């Protein structure tokens, strides 16, 4: 029975508020599994398993899977489509104590792999970081525009404060492009799968809070200069750092790589 038939048989109704788009292409799923390079002794966390097309394959290649699903009405479809080593938690991932949920499992590696609902992508990734959930890598299928921001480099249109924030923690790259045509129902945008591998050594910061505030403030208005966006800062110290790179306060944040932001943050701390 194919995915459409399963959906119809169970009288399942897609809920727009949950951003539900079920993937219906085994080639894409197989590619995600292959490129994720999941080792045998791995616990995988998934959010939004939906009909379980990806969940089932994750259960085959990993030791255990914990999948968080907010919509309990998907249960009849999902329970037919998962391995015995998979636990489904019907709850909002953002409200869970994930570190507590994973305590009962023995594993060597922890990996997060999901086809994320577009509206909640960034809060989920920020939760993984801020709650110190010890994932080694994150593999996410996200809206192309969002994925482009995650992996954006300086001097590109997509580069913003989120790009700097995530690249402080992770090495990020695109794995595959995903057409909107492989989903049921078909969304209005294409997607990409992004790999985020946790850095073994992060740049040294005297105070991470100062760094993150600096990033947010620097990109407050993207078309304005550092001088205009950082009026409340010690501009003389910032100017000294910029001079080391033949730059000055008229530069825009989008032109600065993470290394310069780190150096500025340490200079003003």
N, C-alpha and C positions, 0 to 999 in steps of 0.2 A: 504494500500500500504506500503510495507516495504522500508527500507532505500535504498537498491540497486535499486529498481524500481523507487523511487523518483529521484535518481541521474541520472538514464538512461533517464527518461521521460523529465528531464530538460536539457539533454545534457551537464551536468556539467563535467568539466575536473579538476582533482586535480592538484594543483600547488605545485611543490616540494619546490619552494622558500619560501612558507609560512608554510611548515612543516605540511600540512593538512593530518590528519588521523582522520576520523569520527568514534566515538564509536557506536557500533552496538549491544549492549547487555543491555537489560533492567534491568537485575539482578544487573549488576555493577552500573548502573545509580541509581537504587533504593537504593543500599547499600551506595553510596556516599551521597544521600539525607538523609538517615536515620542517618548515622554517623556524618553528619554535624550539626545535631540538630539545624535546623533553626527555630527561633522563629517567631511568626506571624508578629510582627512589625519590620521586617528586610528588609533593602535594600541590594540586592545582586549585586555585580559587577562580570561580567564574561568577559573573553577575549578569542576570538576565538570560538564563538558558533558553527561555521560550519553549520551542517544541523539542529541544534537546539534540538537534542535528550535530552541533559542535560538541556538546556535552558527552554524547555517546563515544565519540572518537577520543576525547580526552581521557575517558575512563579506561579505554583500551591501552593507551600508551603510558599512563601514569600510575603511581601507586594508589593514590586516592584523589577524589575530586569533591570539593565543597562548592555547591552552586546556590546562589541566593536569588530567589524569585519572588517578586512582590505581588504577582497576580496568581492567586490560588486557583483561579478557574482554568489555568493551563495544566493543572495536575493530571487529568486523565490522559492527555497526549504525552506529557513528559515522562510519566512513570513507565510507559511502554517502551521508552526510547533511551534508557540509561543502563549503565553497568551496575553490578552489585557493589562495587567499591565507591559508589557515588552517593553523597548525602545532599538532599535538597532541603534548604532552609527557606521556608515561605515567610519572608520578612524583608523589610527595607534595609538593604546593605548599609546605607548611610547611618542607620540607627543601631547597628550591631556592634558589639564588642568583639571584633574579629580575632584579636589576639587570644581572647578567651575561647572562641569557637575552635581555634586550631590546636589548642593545648593537648587535646586527647589523641592527636595523631603523631605517629613517629614517622619522620621523613628526613631526608638529607637536603633537599632543595625545595624552596617555595616559589611558585610562579603564578602570576595573575594573567589569565587569558580570557578575553571576552569580546563579544560583539556588543559594544556599549550603546545604550539608547542615547541619541544625540543630545537630548536636553540635559543630561546628567553626567556627561563624560568628565568634565573638569572637576566637579566636586568629588567624584569617586577617586580620581588619581590623587587629588590633594589629601583625601582621607588616608590613602595608603602611605603617603609621606608623613603627614602630621601625627598620625597615631603609631608611627614606627612599626608598621606591619612589615616583617622582614622579608619582603619579596626580593628575589635576586633579579628578576626581569618581569617586565610588563609587556604583554603582546595584546594590542587592542585594535579592533576594527572600528574606525570612527569616521564621521563626516570628513570629507577630503579637506575642506577649509580648516577644520579644527586640527587635523593631523598635520597640515602644512604649518600651522602655528607652532605645534609641538617641536618640530624638527627644523624650524626656520633658522637661517643664518643672518648675521648682521648685514645691513644694507639691502635687505629684501623687504617687500611689502608686508609679508606675513609676520616678520620679526616683532615681538612685543614683550611685555614684562613676563608673560607666562612662558615664553620661549627661554628667557634667561633663567627663570625660576627652575624649570624642569631640567635644563641643561646643567645646572649646578649639581643635580643629583644623578643624572643619567646620561649615557651616550645614546643618542636617538637616531634611528634611521627608518626609512620606509622599506617594507618588505614586498608588498604587492598592491596593485590597484584593484578596486572592486567596483564593478558596474552596478548601478541601481537596479538593473534588470534581473539580478540573482536573488532578489528579496520578494517575499510575500508579506503584506502588500508592497508594491514598488514605491520607494520613497522618492522625493523630488530631487535628491542629490546623489552624487557618486560618493564612494567611500575609499579609504585606504587602510591598510594594516600597517601599524607602526610598532617597531620593537624598541623598547626602552630598557637598556641594561644598566644596572646600578654601578656607578663608578667605584672602583676599588679605593681610589684616593680622591677626595674632594679638594678643591682649592681651599687653602687656609683662610679662615675668617676669624677676626677677633670677636665679632658679634653677628650672628646670623640675622637677628631681628633688624639690626641697622641696615644690613645688606638688602633684606627683602623690602623694607620701607623705601630705601633708596631706589630700588628698581621700580616699585609702584609709582613713586613720585616722578621719576625721570620720564616715564611714559604717560603721564597724566594727560598731556595733549601732544600727540605724536608729531605734529607739525611745528611745535615750538622747540626752541633750543634748550640745552641743558641749563643755561643761565636763567631762562624764564621759568622753567619747570622746578628749579631747585633754589628758589629765592630765599627760602628759610634756612639754607645750609651755609657752611663756611666755604664760600666760593673761592677763596684764595687757596685753600688746600686742594680743592678739586682742580683748579687751574694748574697747580704744580704737577699733579698726576698727568693731566692731559698733555702738558708740555713735553713730557717724556716720550709721547707718541706723535709729536708734531701736530697736536690738536689744541683747540682752545674752547672757551665756553660757548662759542656759537655753534658747536657741533650738536647734532640731534642724537637722542638716545638710540635710535635705530641704527646708527653707525658704529656703536660701541660694542665690542665683544665682551663676553662674560669676564675675561681676565681683567679688563679695565674697570668694570664695575666692582670687582673684588678689591682691586687696588684702591679705588676711591673709598669704598666702605671701610677698609682698614685705615686709611688716612684720616677719616673723619671720626673714627671711633675713639 
